[in-house]
Amino acid sequence: MKTMISSLCLFTLIAITKGQETSFFRHKGVNGGIPCAGCTFVVGLIEQLAQVHNRTIMETVDDLCDLLPQGVYHEACTAIIHRYGPVVIDLLYAKITPDLICHGIRFCYVDPGKHFCNLFPLPTQHSSNDDHTARMIKMSHTISEKYLGKQELGKFPDVCQIPGIKFICNVLNRPKHSDKEMDSNCNGIYGVDIDGVPYEDKFCKNSSHLGIGILGDSAAAHFHIPEEWLMASRINKELLKHLPFVIENEFDWPMMSAATGAKWTNLQYYQKQISRNQMADYPMLLFYSLVGNDVCNGFPDTVTYMTTPKQMRENVMNTLKYLDTRLPKGSHLVFIGLADGRVLYNSMYWRYHPFGEINKDVKYPDFYEYLKCLEISPCNGWMTSNDTQRELTYKRVVELNNVLRLIAVNYRNKFDNFDIIYLDCPLMPVLQQWEKIHGKNTGYQLIEPVDGFHPNQYAMVLTAQYTWDLLSLMAPHMLTDVNPHNKEIENIFGDQGGY
């Protein structure tokens, strides 16, 4: 089998670098941060691919770009291999570990006052503080200089300036069309009938329209990296066919999330982009679902950077006042409480990360601590082996949820154009019910295996069902009647899996 996953190495590096440009993490990190992690993941995958498929390192790297679509992605891959392929081959043959190789080519380094970060175990004679590790890094530098030059190696690599990469590093715009040509409002209905009448008008004009949106974080947008893409033993060509789409969408799959929406982490900006004409558009069911953003950051002193209850109230009230100027009359707002993320560590700490499956050498605490060391963890408060830190994070979650709960009670019907309801985060009861059915310690099956942090697709489906059922009991007026044309819609457009 050819090294099919090897083309993913390019994707990982580009996507993580793009994440740095678009502030995917609030804090860019230290010791090389996100590009350092991307380099380490890529080199580790190359090494494992050669091991799993019984191929040489040189053969593995030579096949690196074979499976990428022709055009900009193939060109970008070729550019990276041309620059870094030879030195990575030599360093791997010299038995240098992925962490040390990335130090050698200067994607990783040690900032003043920080300590050496490693994801994979160092050779047994090493430690992160001894002279031997320093000598190995120096040897990596020496070999790298032979290929890249001393002047080039002295600079921090700007991957987005490599020819072919700039296109992928840019956020792509998409055209908009009417529903006569395409499904612009994502309800699965477009085109015209034999008389030229738009199906949108024919089937939906007199139904109870209700737009759905989310002011949320990456959990709301369903952040997802397929586990198989990072496992040399499981990847296949079919899994890579949507690679361009995934890169362009920054790993977000909102069309498969618990509710249709997009990842809006900068509320003060994106709440202003809600596509609603207050006078002409239909009402909206809007979820305010910051599952973790207000307690999650990558700073070492994570509690200091968490939102305080006072800030929470001010931010939420400002948002509500603005939304009252944007949402059509008859809209509804649902606060979703912050999640109790203690379940993450409790569910994952005993399991191997996909990077560690082959050699049984990287468990989730190792992965969490590696991201923490680079200060690029999406959530130091939850993704840590420090019990005290997790409890402090939970304490802040309780405080912030109380703020949301009180606002929902006190301002339930105080705004002109929408009412408000508060729901506790549905992930907790969903996880509890899952373990009740499937057994103790099965909660990990609802968590994204690559990041060990986000809810996965199973969790999205169960969360949607739980939330909808709860709304139908607590606030049935927030939900619309069933469209009487659903059968006709299905006959023409098929089973659309949730529309």
Sequence and secondary structure as in RCSB ss.txt:
>XXXX:A:sequence
MKTMISSLCLFTLIAITKGQETSFFRHKGVNGGIPCAGCTFVVGLIEQLAQVHNRTIMETVDDLCDLLPQGVYHE
ACTAIIHRYGPVVIDLLYAKITPDLICHGIRFCYVDPGKHFCNLFPLPTQHSSNDDHTARMIKMSHTISEKYLGK
QELGKFPDVCQIPGIKFICNVLNRPKHSDKEMDSNCNGIYGVDIDGVPYEDKFCKNSSHLGIGILGDSAAAHFHI
PEEWLMASRINKELLKHLPFVIENEFDWPMMSAATGAKWTNLQYYQKQISRNQMADYPMLLFYSLVGNDVCNGFP
DTVTYMTTPKQMRENVMNTLKYLDTRLPKGSHLVFIGLADGRVLYNSMYWRYHPFGEINKDVKYPDFYEYLKCLE
ISPCNGWMTSNDTQRELTYKRVVELNNVLRLIAVNYRNKFDNFDIIYLDCPLMPVLQQWEKIHGKNTGYQLIEPV
DGFHPNQYAMVLTAQYTWDLLSLMAPHMLTDVNPHNKEIENIFGDQGGY
>XXXX:A:secstr
   TTHHHHHHHHHHHHHHHHTTSSSS  STTHHHHHHHHHHHHHHHHHHHHTT  HHHHHHTTTTTS TTHHHH
HHHHHHHHHHHHHHHHHHTT  HHHHHHHTTSS   TT     SS   TT  TTSHHHHHHHHHHHHHHHHHH H
HHHTS   GGGSTTTHHHHS        TTTS TTSSS  SB TTS BHHHHHHTTS   EEEEEE TTTTTB  
 GGGG TTT  GGGGTTHHHHHHTTTB GGGSSSS EE   HHHHGGG    TTTS  EEEEEE SSTTT    S
SGGGGS  HHHHHHHHHHHHHHHTTTS TTEEEEEE    THHHHHHHTTSB GGGTTTT  BHHHHHHHHHHTT
  S TTTSSS HHHHHHHHHHHHHHHHHHHHHHHHTTT SSSEEEEEE  THHHHHHHHHHHH TT GGGGB TT
TSSSB HHHHHHHHHHHHHHHHHH GGGS    TTHHHHHHHH   S  
